[in-house]
Amino acid sequence: MAYKRGDRIAGFSASFLPARIVFHFTLTLVRLVNRLVFRLKVEGREHLQQVTSGILVSNHTLVLDPGIIANVIRPSRTYFTMLEETACIPLLGTFVRLLGAVPIPSHAAAIRTMERALRTEMRDLPFVHVYPEGECYLWNQQIEEFQPGAFYLACRLGLPIVPLTIVLHRRRWLGRESFHLGGREIRIPPQVTVVIGEAIQAGETRGKNPRREAVELSREIHELMQRTIDRERGCKSLSRGRMPRLALQHPQAAAQAG
C-alpha cells in the first residue's frame, strides 16, 4: 500500500510475512555486496551486545548505508528513518517501508509524532536508526552538523544512543582509482569499516531541559564520531557532495501524496 502523508509511521510490522521475506532476501544480496564490493569490516560489536534497545545514529555517506547497518547489527533489527517525500514515491516507498524504513513527518509536530510512534507502533523492534546529518553526503568523511531531533527523542524516552561511524578508505584496482565506461567515469568503491561505539545513556541529567541536553549530546557524539574517522584514517578527499533528494515524478502520484 502506498504511503500518504498522515499515515501511521510504521506501515508494516516486522513480523508481517511479506516484510520478513523482502527483508531477508534483500539482506542476503546486500551482504554479498558488502563483502565483495565494500570489503566490509566491523569493529566494536561487543558494544552493541551490551544494549537491549536504543537509538542508533551514524553518518550518512553511501546510498547503501541502511543495508550496511542492517548487516552490521544482525541478528538484531532496527527501524530506519527516511524523508517523508521518499516514502511517498510509488513502489519505491512501499519497498523500503517493507524493509523497515519509517518516514519522518514533515509537519511542525514531527518530534511528538515520532515519540508517540516509538512508544506504541514501533516497539516490536529493539532499535530505531537515525541519520542526524539529515542528508546523504556521498563518500564524505568530514561529518556535517547534526540535527538534535534523534537526541531529543532519546532524552525524552530515556534511551541509550549507540554511535556507528562509517569510515571509508580509498581503494585502487590495477593501480587506478577510476575507469571510463561508455563516456562515464566509474570510481572504485571505497573499503568500508563500521566502528560501533559504546552506548551513551540519554535523559539521565535531572532538572536539565531535554532540548538543551539534546543539543549538547548531538555535539558530543558528532565530535566522538569525527575523532573515530580521524583515528581510523578515513579518506577525506573522496567526497562527492550531497546526494540529490528523491522526489515524486508522476503528477498523479504527487496528488495522491499531497
Sequence and secondary structure as in RCSB ss.txt:
>XXXX:A:sequence
MAYKRGDRIAGFSASFLPARIVFHFTLTLVRLVNRLVFRLKVEGREHLQQVTSGILVSNHTLVLDPGIIANVIRP
SRTYFTMLEETACIPLLGTFVRLLGAVPIPSHAAAIRTMERALRTEMRDLPFVHVYPEGECYLWNQQIEEFQPGA
FYLACRLGLPIVPLTIVLHRRRWLGRESFHLGGREIRIPPQVTVVIGEAIQAGETRGKNPRREAVELSREIHELM
QRTIDRERGCKSLSRGRMPRLALQHPQAAAQAG
>XXXX:A:secstr
    TTS S  S TT HHHHHHHHHHHHHHHHHHHHTS  EEE HHHHHT SSEEEEE   STTHHHHHHHHHTT
S EEEEEEHHHHTSTTHHHHHHHTTEEEE  STTHHHHHHHHHHTTTTTSSEEEE TTSS BTT  S     SHH
HHHHHHHT EEEEEEEEEE   BTTBSEEEETTEEEE   EEEEEE   EE S STTS HHHHHHHHHHHHHHHH
HHHHHHTT  TT    B       SHHHHHHH 
